[in-house]
Amino acid sequence: MLEILKHVDEVWDTPSPEYKSETKVALIDADSLLYYCMIEPTFEECKIKLDSFIIDILDKCETNRYAAIITPYDTFRRKLGVTKPYKGNRKGKTTPPVFHGLKAYAKQEWNFYLVEGLEADDCMGLYKQQEKELGLEFVICSPDKDVLKQVPGKHYNYSKQEWITTSEDDAWHFLWMQTLAGDSVDGIPGIPGIGAAKAAKILENVKKEDFPLRTLQSYMQKIKSEGLSYQSEVKDKIDKFKETLDLVYMLKDSSELSKYDIDLPKLQIQNALDLWEEEIQ
């Protein structure tokens, strides 16, 4: 963090709590930050870019307080992928050493942390649920479409530096579109031949309360289960429907964690000004 102290005035003109909210907290889905910042020519430049990125996020959210969460390798979704391994499309890809160095730097200097068994994506929705109980306002900061479009609220996309507002209806609609189409980025198969456009067409003119039934009907009609008895075929189609739904669904309520035997720890909220003061001393 010493690097950022050298040019903090250039990045954040007034790093002061005077206009910053004490009740607002930036919930940072930090996985992508590491990938965005590891492409600089030198490791020092990677660190400076990460520092600048975080300060810009806090500035846009008008707060000094944040929680930056990263994803562990082993999460509950890796146990759910039966048709295809979850994120199996990334198998064999090597992570550059600079990524691991930057991750260690982020943990040490910015207190990035992970929650065992959970992706950072899910942590966004789960901690968002706690804001009223804690008397805080959580601002989700992420470039991930799953987070931005499945969790209701006003979120900050730090990749595009833009705000996106997702309503309850928008989030519900996006969930069932994903259940139909799957997610090629994470290697989640939906119904073969169904992409986002066809998924939207299937749900067109369907009442929102009927989205689950209409989606299940599509699995029953379009998924081929060859060589099985009628009873086994029906079960196979329902299993594929449930598998995809479980894989694309972003957790939003801590009560949902019991079936995965996961405990949600207390949110680790940091104050950027406190970190700088410690560094100066």
C-alpha positions in Angstrom: 0.0 0.0 0.0 3.0 2.3 0.3 2.8 2.8 -3.5 -0.7 4.2 -3.4 0.3 6.6 -0.6 2.7 8.3 -3.0 0.0 9.3 -5.4 -3.2 9.1 -3.3 -4.0 12.8 -4.0 -4.0 12.1 -7.7 -6.5 9.2 -7.3 -8.7 10.5 -4.6 -8.5 14.3 -4.1 -10.0 14.3 -0.6 -9.5 11.0 1.2 -11.5 12.4 4.1 -14.5 11.1 6.1 -16.1 14.5 5.9 -18.4 13.7 3.0 -18.2 10.0 3.3 -21.1 8.0 4.7 -20.4 6.1 7.9 -23.3 3.8 7.4 -22.6 2.9 3.7 -20.4 -0.1 3.0 -19.0 -1.2 -0.4 -19.5 -4.9 -0.8 -16.8 -5.8 -3.3 -16.9 -9.0 -5.4 -13.1 -8.9 -5.7 -12.3 -11.9 -8.0 -12.3 -9.8 -11.2 -10.2 -7.1 -9.6 -7.2 -9.4 -9.5 -7.6 -10.5 -13.1 -8.1 -6.9 -14.3 -4.9 -5.7 -12.5 -2.5 -8.6 -13.2 -2.0 -7.6 -16.8 0.3 -4.7 -16.1 4.0 -4.9 -17.3 5.5 -5.1 -13.8 4.2 -6.4 -10.4 4.6 -2.9 -8.9 2.3 -1.5 -11.6 -0.2 -4.3 -10.9 -0.3 -3.4 -7.2 -0.7 0.3 -8.0 -3.5 -0.4 -10.4 -5.3 -2.5 -7.8 -4.9 0.3 -5.2 -6.3 2.8 -7.7 -9.2 0.5 -8.6 -10.3 0.1 -5.0 -10.0 3.8 -4.2 -12.1 4.6 -7.3 -14.8 2.1 -6.2 -14.9 3.7 -2.7 -15.0 7.2 -4.2 -17.9 6.2 -6.5 -19.8 4.7 -3.6 -19.0 7.7 -1.4 -17.7 5.7 1.5 -14.4 4.8 3.2 -15.8 1.4 4.4 -15.7 -1.8 2.4 -15.6 -5.6 2.5 -13.6 -7.3 -0.3 -14.4 -10.9 -0.8 -12.7 -13.5 -3.1 -13.7 -17.0 -4.0 -11.9 -20.1 -2.7 -11.2 -23.0 -5.1 -13.6 -25.5 -3.4 -17.2 -24.3 -3.3 -20.5 -26.0 -3.0 -21.3 -25.7 -6.7 -18.4 -28.0 -7.6 -20.4 -30.8 -6.0 -23.5 -30.0 -7.9 -22.2 -30.3 -11.5 -23.3 -33.8 -12.7 -24.1 -33.3 -16.3 -20.8 -31.4 -16.7 -18.2 -30.4 -14.1 -18.9 -26.9 -12.8 -16.4 -24.6 -14.6 -15.0 -27.6 -16.3 -14.5 -25.5 -19.4 -11.6 -23.8 -17.6 -9.8 -27.0 -16.8 -6.2 -27.0 -17.9 -5.8 -23.3 -17.9 -2.9 -22.2 -15.8 -3.0 -19.1 -13.6 0.0 -16.8 -14.0 2.3 -16.5 -10.9 1.6 -12.7 -10.8 -2.0 -13.5 -10.0 -1.0 -15.4 -6.8 1.4 -12.6 -5.9 -1.3 -9.9 -6.3 -3.8 -12.0 -4.3 -1.3 -12.2 -1.5 -0.8 -8.5 -1.7 -4.5 -7.8 -1.6 -5.0 -10.0 1.4 -2.2 -8.4 3.3 -2.7 -4.7 2.4 -6.4 -4.5 1.8 -7.7 -7.4 3.9 -9.3 -9.3 1.0 -10.7 -12.5 2.4 -12.7 -15.6 1.5 -15.6 -17.6 2.9 -15.1 -21.3 2.9 -17.4 -23.1 0.5 -18.9 -19.9 -1.0 -18.2 -17.9 -4.1 -17.8 -14.2 -3.7 -21.0 -13.9 -5.9 -23.1 -15.6 -3.3 -21.6 -13.6 -0.5 -22.8 -10.4 -2.1 -26.5 -11.5 -1.9 -26.1 -13.1 1.5 -24.5 -10.2 3.2 -26.8 -7.7 1.4 -29.6 -9.5 3.4 -28.1 -8.3 6.7 -28.0 -4.5 6.0 -31.2 -3.7 7.9 -30.3 -5.9 10.8 -26.9 -4.1 11.0 -28.3 -0.6 10.3 -26.0 -0.3 7.3 -26.4 0.3 3.6 -24.5 -2.2 1.5 -23.6 -1.3 -2.1 -22.7 -4.3 -4.2 -19.7 -3.7 -6.5 -19.2 -6.3 -9.1 -18.9 -6.7 -12.9 -20.5 -10.2 -12.8 -23.8 -10.4 -14.6 -25.1 -13.1 -12.2 -24.7 -10.7 -9.2 -25.8 -7.5 -11.0 -28.9 -9.1 -12.6 -30.0 -11.6 -9.9 -29.6 -9.6 -6.7 -32.2 -6.8 -6.5 -30.9 -3.3 -5.8 -28.7 -0.5 -7.1 -25.2 -1.9 -7.8 -21.9 -0.5 -9.1 -20.3 -2.3 -12.1 -16.6 -1.3 -11.5 -15.6 -2.8 -14.9 -17.8 -0.4 -16.9 -17.9 2.3 -14.2 -21.6 2.4 -14.3 -24.6 1.9 -12.0 -27.2 -0.7 -12.6 -30.6 -1.0 -10.9 -32.2 -4.4 -10.7 -35.8 -4.8 -9.6 -37.3 -7.9 -7.9 -39.1 -8.7 -11.1 -35.9 -8.2 -13.2 -34.0 -10.6 -10.9 -36.7 -13.2 -11.0 -36.9 -13.1 -14.8 -33.1 -13.3 -15.2 -32.9 -16.4 -13.0 -35.4 -18.4 -15.1 -33.7 -17.2 -18.3 -30.4 -18.6 -17.0 -32.1 -21.8 -16.0 -33.3 -22.2 -19.6 -30.1 -21.1 -21.3 -27.4 -22.2 -18.7 -24.2 -20.2 -18.4 -21.4 -20.9 -20.9 -18.9 -18.8 -18.9 -19.2 -21.2 -16.0 -19.7 -24.3 -18.1 -23.3 -24.8 -16.9 -25.5 -26.5 -19.6 -29.0 -25.5 -19.9 -31.3 -26.8 -22.7 -29.3 -27.5 -25.8 -30.0 -24.9 -28.5 -31.5 -22.4 -26.1 -29.6 -19.1 -25.7 -30.6 -15.9 -24.1 -32.8 -14.8 -27.0 -34.8 -18.0 -27.1 -35.0 -18.1 -23.4 -36.6 -14.6 -23.4 -39.0 -15.8 -26.1 -40.1 -18.8 -24.0 -40.9 -16.6 -21.0 -42.6 -13.9 -23.2 -46.2 -13.2 -22.1 -45.8 -15.7 -19.2 -46.9 -14.5 -15.7 -43.9 -14.3 -13.4 -45.4 -16.8 -11.0 -45.5 -19.3 -13.8 -41.8 -18.9 -14.8 -40.8 -22.1 -12.9 -43.5 -24.2 -14.4 -42.9 -22.9 -17.9 -39.2 -23.6 -17.5 -39.7 -27.1 -16.3 -42.1 -27.7 -19.2 -39.4 -26.7 -21.6 -37.0 -29.2 -20.0 -39.7 -31.9 -20.4 -40.3 -31.1 -24.0 -36.8 -30.3 -25.3 -34.3 -32.4 -23.3 -33.6 -35.7 -25.0 -33.2 -38.7 -22.6 -32.5 -41.6 -25.0 -32.6 -45.3 -24.1 -34.5 -44.8 -20.8 -37.8 -46.1 -19.6 -40.6 -43.5 -19.4 -40.3 -43.2 -15.7 -36.5 -42.9 -15.8 -36.7 -40.4 -18.6 -39.1 -38.1 -16.7 -36.8 -38.3 -13.6 -33.7 -37.5 -15.8 -35.3 -34.4 -17.2 -36.4 -33.2 -13.8 -32.9 -33.8 -12.4 -31.3 -31.8 -15.3 -33.8 -29.0 -14.6 -32.9 -28.9 -10.9 -29.2 -29.2 -11.5 -29.1 -26.2 -13.7 -31.4 -24.2 -11.4 -29.1 -25.0 -8.4 -26.0 -24.0 -10.3 -27.2 -20.6 -11.6 -29.2 -19.5 -8.6 -27.4 -16.9 -6.5 -27.9 -17.5 -2.7 -29.6 -14.5 -1.0 -30.7 -15.9 2.3 -28.5 -17.4 5.0 -31.2 -20.0 5.8 -30.4 -21.5 2.4 -26.9 -22.4 3.6 -28.0 -25.3 5.9 -28.4 -27.7 3.0 -24.8 -27.2 2.1 -23.5 -27.3 5.7 -22.0 -23.9 5.4 -21.9 -21.2 8.1 -21.8 -17.5 7.1 -19.2 -15.7 9.2 -19.5 -12.1 10.4 -18.8 -9.6 7.6 -15.3 -8.2 7.8 -15.7 -4.5 7.3 -12.6 -2.4 6.7 -12.0 1.4 6.7 -9.6 2.5 4.1 -8.5 5.6 6.1 -7.6 3.4 9.1 -5.4 1.2 6.8 -3.6 4.3 5.5 -3.1 5.7 8.9 -1.6 2.4 10.1 0.7 2.4 7.1 1.9 5.9 7.7 2.6 5.1 11.4 
